Amino acid sequence: MKIKLIEYKEVPSFPSGSGIEFYDDKVFLVGDDSREVMVLNKRWKEIERVPLLPGTEARVPKAVKSDLEATTVVTVNRIPRLLILGSGSLDKNRNKAILFNLDSYLKDEFDLTPFYNRIAKAGVKNMNIEAAALVEDHIILGNRGNRKNPVNQLIITRNAFWKHQQQAEITLIDLELPVKDSKGIGISGMAYSLLNDTLIFTASTEQTDNAVDDGSIGDSYMGIIENASRKIGRKSLKVNELINLGEVHELFKGFKIESVCIQSEKSNRMKLHLVADNDTGKSYLFKVRVKW
């Protein structure tokens, strides 16, 4: 896999970018403690901001934030929606799903406690859902590992699982990374290319032994899983390639890459947007070309 950085931008007025999605030539940016969704064009010019959570503070305090970390675009009743998920790392406030209508910008909220409880009983030791992607009619959730529990797990379920949480499919797959890091590499974002049947994911290292506390920032990575739809039923899943982004370009060093989305795709090539933070309350955008 070859990765080329083609653009970079600091977004000082939007805190803690954690999720990024591309739809209808627009970029939708979510922050784990932001009260708004930021809408930009594909050149990153701000179009508007849409309220997502109540309140007036720019950042939701950590003790009460919903920790909105995982995003993907789904279709429900033929309407495109941005699915935004809380990490589940704490029972209070973080077991939340928001369905954000991409036509009207109206939203619905769901309490995911029943579903998250089932995930924990199925074998997820430390809940910290940081990534999501729609693969055909499946939704794949990425549970982030840490130094104490280093295994990243993919949770396979179905679209609209929030409507029938007690019955929705749950299958766990361990993600086998080809690179080891003493700090522990944790998955942070995902995007699926239907054209290439390829799952792209981002990951990063952070010196923390749990799913709640922040730690010093290490390296960020991008990984690729080919033939993704055919691997959904397996017990473990090997990554085809994992690249340290700091070795691609100096600008990636010191950032936690939090999420990825696809702007355009051709056979074995894509243009991607990445969002990052570095625990300062700002967000940072990267645009890359990927070939494999």
C-alpha positions as CSV (number, residue, x, y, z in Angstrom):
1,M,0.0,0.0,0.0
2,K,1.3,3.5,-0.9
3,I,0.0,6.5,0.9
4,K,0.6,10.1,-0.2
5,L,-0.4,13.1,1.9
6,I,-1.9,15.8,-0.3
7,E,-3.5,18.2,2.1
8,Y,-3.5,19.2,5.8
9,K,-5.5,21.7,7.8
10,E,-5.9,22.8,11.5
11,V,-9.5,23.4,12.6
12,P,-9.0,25.3,15.9
13,S,-12.7,26.1,16.4
14,F,-14.0,22.5,16.4
15,P,-13.0,20.4,19.4
16,S,-11.7,16.8,19.6
17,G,-12.5,15.5,16.1
18,S,-13.4,11.8,16.5
19,G,-15.6,10.8,13.5
20,I,-15.6,11.9,9.8
21,E,-17.9,10.9,7.0
22,F,-18.3,11.9,3.4
23,Y,-21.8,12.1,1.7
24,D,-23.2,14.2,-1.2
25,D,-19.9,16.0,-1.7
26,K,-19.9,17.1,1.9
27,V,-17.7,16.2,4.9
28,F,-19.4,15.7,8.2
29,L,-17.3,16.1,11.3
30,V,-18.1,14.8,14.8
31,G,-16.2,15.5,18.0
32,D,-16.2,13.2,21.1
33,D,-17.1,16.2,23.3
34,S,-18.5,18.6,20.7
35,R,-22.1,19.8,20.8
36,E,-22.3,20.2,17.0
37,V,-21.8,18.5,13.7
38,M,-19.6,20.5,11.4
39,V,-20.4,20.4,7.7
40,L,-17.7,21.3,5.2
41,N,-17.3,21.0,1.4
42,K,-14.7,18.6,0.1
43,R,-12.1,21.4,0.1
44,W,-12.8,21.8,3.8
45,K,-14.5,25.1,3.6
46,E,-17.1,25.3,6.4
47,I,-20.7,25.3,5.2
48,E,-22.5,25.2,8.5
49,R,-22.8,23.8,12.0
50,V,-25.8,21.8,13.2
51,P,-26.6,21.4,16.9
52,L,-26.3,17.8,18.1
53,L,-26.4,18.0,21.9
54,P,-28.0,20.5,24.2
55,G,-26.0,23.1,26.2
56,T,-24.0,26.2,25.6
57,E,-20.4,25.2,26.4
58,A,-18.1,24.6,23.4
59,R,-17.0,21.3,24.9
60,V,-19.0,18.9,26.9
61,P,-17.2,18.2,30.2
62,K,-15.5,14.8,30.3
63,A,-17.5,13.5,33.3
64,V,-20.8,13.9,31.4
65,K,-19.9,13.7,27.7
66,S,-21.4,11.1,25.5
67,D,-18.0,10.2,24.0
68,L,-19.2,10.1,20.5
69,E,-16.5,8.1,18.7
70,A,-17.8,5.9,16.0
71,T,-19.6,7.0,12.8
72,T,-20.9,5.6,9.6
73,V,-23.5,6.4,7.0
74,V,-26.5,4.1,6.8
75,T,-29.8,4.1,4.9
76,V,-33.0,3.7,7.0
77,N,-36.4,3.8,5.2
78,R,-34.6,5.0,2.1
79,I,-33.2,8.0,3.9
80,P,-29.4,8.5,4.4
81,R,-28.4,9.0,8.0
82,L,-25.3,9.5,9.9
83,L,-25.1,6.9,12.7
84,I,-23.1,8.3,15.6
85,L,-22.3,6.0,18.5
86,G,-21.0,6.6,22.0
87,S,-18.1,4.5,23.1
88,G,-19.8,2.6,25.8
89,S,-16.7,3.0,28.0
90,L,-18.9,4.2,30.9
91,D,-22.5,3.3,31.5
92,K,-23.5,6.9,32.3
93,N,-24.1,9.0,29.1
94,R,-21.9,6.9,26.8
95,N,-24.4,4.2,25.7
96,K,-25.9,6.5,23.2
97,A,-26.7,6.3,19.5
98,I,-27.7,9.3,17.4
99,L,-29.3,9.0,13.9
100,F,-28.6,12.3,12.1
101,N,-30.8,12.7,9.0
102,L,-28.5,13.8,6.1
103,D,-31.4,15.4,4.2
104,S,-33.2,17.3,6.9
105,Y,-30.5,17.4,9.7
106,L,-33.1,16.2,12.2
107,K,-32.0,13.6,14.7
108,D,-33.2,10.7,16.8
109,E,-31.5,9.3,19.9
110,F,-31.4,5.8,21.2
111,D,-30.2,4.3,24.5
112,L,-27.9,1.4,23.5
113,T,-27.5,-0.1,27.0
114,P,-29.3,-3.4,26.2
115,F,-27.2,-3.9,23.1
116,Y,-23.9,-2.9,24.8
117,N,-24.7,-5.2,27.7
118,R,-25.0,-8.1,25.3
119,I,-21.7,-7.2,23.7
120,A,-20.0,-7.3,27.1
121,K,-21.5,-10.7,27.8
122,A,-20.4,-12.0,24.4
123,G,-16.8,-11.4,25.4
124,V,-15.7,-7.7,25.1
125,K,-13.8,-7.1,28.3
126,N,-13.3,-3.3,28.1
127,M,-16.0,-1.6,26.0
128,N,-14.6,1.2,23.9
129,I,-16.3,1.4,20.5
130,E,-14.4,3.8,18.4
131,A,-15.1,2.7,14.8
132,A,-18.0,1.7,12.6
133,A,-18.5,0.8,9.0
134,L,-21.4,-0.4,6.9
135,V,-20.5,-3.6,4.9
136,E,-23.4,-4.5,2.7
137,D,-26.2,-5.0,5.3
138,H,-23.8,-5.6,8.1
139,I,-22.5,-3.0,10.5
140,I,-19.0,-3.6,11.8
141,L,-18.1,-1.9,15.1
142,G,-14.5,-1.6,16.2
143,N,-13.7,-2.1,19.9
144,R,-10.4,-0.4,20.7
145,G,-7.7,-2.3,22.6
146,N,-5.3,-0.8,25.1
147,R,-2.1,-1.8,26.9
148,K,-3.8,-3.9,29.5
149,N,-6.2,-5.5,26.9
150,P,-4.3,-5.2,23.6
151,V,-6.7,-7.2,21.4
152,N,-8.9,-5.1,19.1
153,Q,-12.2,-6.7,18.4
154,L,-14.7,-6.3,15.5
155,I,-18.4,-6.7,16.5
156,I,-20.5,-7.8,13.6
157,T,-24.2,-6.9,13.6
158,R,-26.9,-5.8,11.2
159,N,-28.2,-2.4,10.0
160,A,-30.9,-1.0,12.3
161,F,-29.7,-3.1,15.3
162,W,-30.8,-0.2,17.6
163,K,-34.4,-1.1,16.8
164,H,-34.2,-4.6,18.1
165,Q,-31.3,-4.6,20.5
166,Q,-32.2,-7.9,22.4
167,Q,-32.4,-9.9,19.2
168,A,-29.8,-8.3,16.9
169,E,-27.0,-10.4,15.6
170,I,-23.7,-10.2,17.5
171,T,-20.5,-11.9,16.3
172,L,-17.0,-11.1,17.7
173,I,-13.9,-11.3,15.6
174,D,-10.3,-10.7,16.9
175,L,-8.3,-8.3,14.6
176,E,-4.8,-9.7,14.0
177,L,-2.4,-6.9,13.5
178,P,0.9,-7.6,11.6
179,V,2.7,-4.9,13.7
180,K,3.3,-4.9,17.4
181,D,3.9,-1.9,19.6
182,S,4.6,-1.9,23.3
183,K,2.1,0.9,23.9
184,G,-0.7,-1.2,22.2
185,I,-2.2,-0.3,18.9
186,G,-5.9,0.5,19.2
187,I,-8.4,0.8,16.3
188,S,-9.9,4.3,16.0
189,G,-11.9,4.5,12.7
190,M,-13.1,2.5,9.7
191,A,-14.5,3.0,6.2
192,Y,-15.6,0.4,3.6
193,S,-15.0,0.5,-0.2
194,L,-17.8,-1.4,-1.9
195,L,-16.0,-1.1,-5.3
196,N,-12.9,-2.8,-3.9
197,D,-14.5,-4.9,-1.1
198,T,-11.9,-3.4,1.1
199,L,-12.0,-2.2,4.7
200,I,-9.7,0.7,5.5
201,F,-9.1,1.4,9.2
202,T,-7.1,3.8,11.3
203,A,-5.4,3.0,14.6
204,S,-3.1,4.7,17.1
205,T,-1.1,4.1,20.3
206,E,-1.7,5.8,23.6
207,Q,-0.2,5.2,27.0
208,T,-3.3,4.1,28.9
209,D,-4.4,0.9,30.5
210,N,-8.1,1.5,30.2
211,A,-10.9,2.8,28.0
212,V,-11.5,6.0,29.8
213,D,-8.3,7.9,30.6
214,D,-6.2,9.7,28.1
215,G,-2.4,9.0,27.8
216,S,0.6,10.3,26.0
217,I,0.2,10.1,22.2
218,G,2.3,7.6,20.2
219,D,2.1,6.6,16.6
220,S,-0.9,6.4,14.2
221,Y,-1.4,3.8,11.6
222,M,-3.6,3.0,8.6
223,G,-4.5,-0.6,7.8
224,I,-6.2,-2.4,4.9
225,I,-8.3,-5.6,4.9
226,E,-9.0,-7.0,1.4
227,N,-12.1,-9.2,0.5
228,A,-13.7,-7.8,3.7
229,S,-17.3,-9.0,3.0
230,R,-16.1,-12.6,2.6
231,K,-14.2,-12.5,6.0
232,I,-17.1,-11.5,8.2
233,G,-17.9,-15.0,9.4
234,R,-14.4,-15.9,10.5
235,K,-13.2,-16.2,14.1
236,S,-10.1,-14.0,13.6
237,L,-9.2,-11.6,10.8
238,K,-5.8,-10.9,9.5
239,V,-4.9,-7.4,8.3
240,N,-3.2,-7.4,4.8
241,E,-1.0,-4.4,5.6
242,L,-0.5,-1.8,8.4
243,I,1.5,1.3,7.8
244,N,2.9,3.8,10.4
245,L,1.7,7.2,9.1
246,G,4.6,9.0,10.8
247,E,6.8,7.2,8.3
248,V,4.7,8.5,5.4
249,H,5.0,12.2,6.4
250,E,6.4,14.2,9.3
251,L,3.1,16.0,9.7
252,F,1.4,12.9,11.1
253,K,3.7,12.7,14.1
254,G,2.2,13.8,17.4
255,F,-1.4,13.3,16.3
256,K,-4.0,10.6,17.1
257,I,-5.7,9.8,13.8
258,E,-9.3,9.2,15.0
259,S,-11.3,8.3,11.9
260,V,-11.3,7.9,8.1
261,C,-13.8,8.3,5.2
262,I,-13.7,7.8,1.5
263,Q,-14.2,10.8,-0.9
264,S,-13.6,8.9,-4.1
265,E,-12.5,5.4,-5.3
266,K,-11.3,3.5,-8.3
267,S,-9.9,0.0,-8.6
268,N,-7.2,-0.3,-6.0
269,R,-7.0,3.4,-5.2
270,M,-8.9,5.8,-3.1
271,K,-8.9,9.4,-1.9
272,L,-9.4,9.6,1.9
273,H,-10.1,12.2,4.5
274,L,-8.7,11.7,8.0
275,V,-9.5,13.5,11.2
276,A,-7.1,13.8,14.2
277,D,-6.7,15.4,17.6
278,N,-3.8,15.8,20.0
279,D,-5.7,16.4,23.2
280,T,-5.6,20.2,22.9
281,G,-9.3,20.7,22.1
282,K,-8.6,21.3,18.4
283,S,-9.2,19.1,15.3
284,Y,-6.9,18.4,12.4
285,L,-7.7,17.2,8.9
286,F,-5.6,15.2,6.5
287,K,-6.3,14.2,2.9
288,V,-4.4,11.3,1.4
289,R,-4.3,9.2,-1.8
290,V,-4.0,5.4,-1.3
291,K,-2.9,2.8,-3.9
292,W,-2.4,-0.9,-3.4
